[in-house]
């Protein structure tokens, strides 16, 4: 199986965006975290979570659909999980201790059970999760919300946020990740 070609996937994403615009909705997954916290009762302690979460139930349905769709795609629609990487990337990853780069989507050295059961692996997840949570709140949305919805609506704050996401990704890739690994 091959990924859907751009001329099918692109118009489908556009169709979703047009539909959301017609219903005055905004796409983004980080908003679900606020909704989940509100459902859990966080609004009793923090005003930010005190809102009508029932109006956002459609976004939770989208989140559940994304999780189910990802599970189905990974377990039933993916024949070969290997990816083609540039030989210089494979060499650079091998220098960092990541063997068999390209043999699967997620390198075993970073995402394997052994790596995630260590203190360093757990710390990596917790710190990364806090930084992503803070960053998406500080930026007023996540990468999907800004890059898809915000740029579609030609919002300058979304353009600035997306540029920041890319700069942060480059800094992480070239300066921080080699130090961690």
C-alpha positions as CSV (number, residue, x, y, z in Angstrom):
1,X,0.0,0.0,0.0
2,X,1.1,3.5,-0.8
3,X,0.1,6.8,0.9
4,X,-2.7,8.6,-0.7
5,X,-1.4,10.9,-3.4
6,X,-1.4,14.7,-2.8
7,X,-4.2,15.3,-5.3
8,X,-6.6,13.2,-3.1
9,X,-5.3,14.0,0.4
10,X,-5.0,17.7,-0.3
11,X,-8.6,18.3,-1.5
12,X,-9.9,16.1,1.4
13,X,-8.1,18.3,3.9
14,X,-9.5,21.4,2.1
15,X,-13.0,19.9,2.3
16,X,-12.6,19.5,6.0
17,X,-11.4,23.1,6.4
18,X,-14.3,24.4,4.3
19,X,-16.8,22.4,6.3
20,X,-15.3,23.7,9.6
21,X,-15.4,27.3,8.3
22,X,-19.0,26.9,7.3
23,X,-19.9,25.8,10.8
24,X,-17.7,28.5,12.4
25,X,-15.4,25.9,14.0
26,X,-11.6,25.9,14.4
27,X,-9.4,22.9,13.9
28,X,-6.8,22.0,16.4
29,X,-6.0,19.1,18.8
30,X,-4.5,21.0,21.7
31,X,-7.9,22.5,22.5
32,X,-9.0,19.0,23.4
33,X,-6.6,19.0,26.4
34,X,-8.5,22.1,27.8
35,X,-11.8,20.3,27.2
36,X,-10.7,17.1,28.9
37,X,-9.4,19.1,31.9
38,X,-12.7,20.9,32.1
39,X,-14.7,17.6,32.0
40,X,-12.4,16.4,34.8
41,X,-13.4,19.3,37.0
42,X,-10.4,21.6,36.6
43,X,-12.7,24.6,36.1
44,X,-13.5,24.5,39.9
45,X,-9.9,25.5,40.6
46,X,-8.6,27.3,37.5
47,X,-10.8,29.8,35.6
48,X,-9.2,29.0,32.3
49,X,-10.9,25.5,32.4
50,X,-14.2,27.0,33.4
51,X,-16.2,27.0,30.1
52,X,-19.0,25.2,28.4
53,X,-17.1,22.0,27.3
54,X,-20.2,20.5,25.8
55,X,-19.9,23.0,22.9
56,X,-16.5,21.4,22.1
57,X,-17.8,17.8,22.1
58,X,-17.4,17.7,18.3
59,X,-13.7,18.2,18.7
60,X,-13.4,15.3,21.1
61,X,-15.2,13.1,18.6
62,X,-12.6,14.2,16.0
63,X,-9.8,13.3,18.5
64,X,-11.3,9.9,19.1
65,X,-11.6,9.4,15.3
66,X,-7.9,10.4,14.8
67,X,-6.8,7.9,17.4
68,X,-9.0,5.1,16.0
69,X,-7.9,6.0,12.4
70,X,-4.2,6.0,13.5
71,X,-4.6,2.6,15.1
72,X,-6.4,1.1,12.1
73,X,-3.8,2.6,9.7
74,X,-0.8,1.3,11.7
75,X,-2.2,-2.2,12.3
76,X,-4.2,-3.0,9.2
77,X,-3.3,-0.6,6.4
78,X,0.5,-0.5,6.7
79,X,2.3,-3.3,4.9
80,X,5.9,-2.1,5.3
81,X,6.9,0.3,8.1
82,X,10.4,0.9,6.8
83,X,11.2,4.3,5.4
84,X,13.8,5.5,2.9
85,X,16.3,7.8,4.6
86,X,19.2,9.7,3.1
87,X,22.4,7.8,3.8
88,X,23.9,10.8,5.5
89,X,20.9,10.8,7.9
90,X,21.4,7.1,8.7
91,X,25.1,7.8,9.3
92,X,24.4,10.7,11.6
93,X,21.8,8.7,13.6
94,X,24.2,5.8,13.9
95,X,26.8,8.2,15.3
96,X,24.2,9.1,18.0
97,X,23.6,5.5,18.8
98,X,20.4,4.9,16.9
99,X,20.9,1.7,14.9
100,X,18.8,0.4,12.1
101,X,17.5,3.9,11.2
102,X,14.8,3.6,8.6
103,X,13.8,0.1,9.5
104,X,10.6,1.4,11.1
105,X,8.8,4.7,11.7
106,X,9.9,4.9,15.3
107,X,13.5,4.1,16.2
108,X,13.7,1.4,18.9
109,X,16.6,3.2,20.6
110,X,14.2,6.1,21.4
111,X,10.7,4.6,21.5
112,X,11.3,1.0,22.5
113,X,10.1,-0.5,25.7
114,X,13.6,-0.5,27.2
115,X,14.1,3.2,26.4
116,X,10.7,4.2,27.8
117,X,11.1,2.2,31.0
118,X,14.3,4.0,32.1
119,X,14.5,7.1,34.2
120,X,15.9,9.0,31.3
121,X,13.2,7.9,28.9
122,X,10.4,8.8,31.4
123,X,12.1,12.2,32.1
124,X,12.4,12.7,28.3
125,X,8.6,12.2,27.9
126,X,7.6,14.3,30.9
127,X,9.8,17.2,30.1
128,X,8.9,17.0,26.4
129,X,5.2,16.8,27.3
130,X,5.4,19.8,29.6
131,X,7.3,21.8,27.0
132,X,4.8,20.9,24.3
133,X,1.9,21.7,26.6
134,X,3.3,25.1,27.6
135,X,4.3,25.9,24.0
136,X,0.9,25.1,22.5
137,X,-0.8,27.1,25.2
138,X,1.6,30.0,24.9
139,X,1.3,30.0,21.1
140,X,-2.5,29.9,21.3
141,X,-2.7,26.5,19.6
142,X,-0.8,23.4,18.4
143,X,1.0,22.8,15.1
144,X,-2.1,21.3,13.5
145,X,-4.3,24.2,14.5
146,X,-1.9,26.9,13.4
147,X,-0.5,25.2,10.3
148,X,-3.8,24.0,8.9
149,X,-6.5,26.3,10.2
150,X,-4.5,29.5,10.9
151,X,-2.6,29.5,7.7
152,X,-5.7,28.6,5.7
153,X,-7.3,31.7,7.3
154,X,-4.2,33.7,6.5
155,X,-3.7,34.7,10.1
156,X,-0.4,36.4,10.8
157,X,-0.1,35.0,14.4
158,X,-0.3,31.5,12.9
159,X,2.4,32.2,10.4
160,X,4.6,33.4,13.2
161,X,3.8,30.4,15.3
162,X,4.5,27.9,12.4
163,X,7.9,29.7,11.7
164,X,8.6,29.3,15.4
165,X,7.7,25.6,15.3
166,X,10.1,25.0,12.5
167,X,12.9,27.0,14.1
168,X,12.3,25.0,17.4
169,X,12.4,21.7,15.5
170,X,15.7,22.6,13.8
171,X,17.2,23.7,17.1
172,X,16.0,20.4,18.7
173,X,17.3,18.3,15.9
174,X,20.7,19.9,15.5
175,X,21.6,21.1,18.9
176,X,19.6,19.5,21.7
177,X,18.9,16.0,20.5
178,X,22.6,15.1,19.9
179,X,23.4,16.4,23.4
180,X,20.6,14.2,24.9
181,X,21.5,11.0,23.0
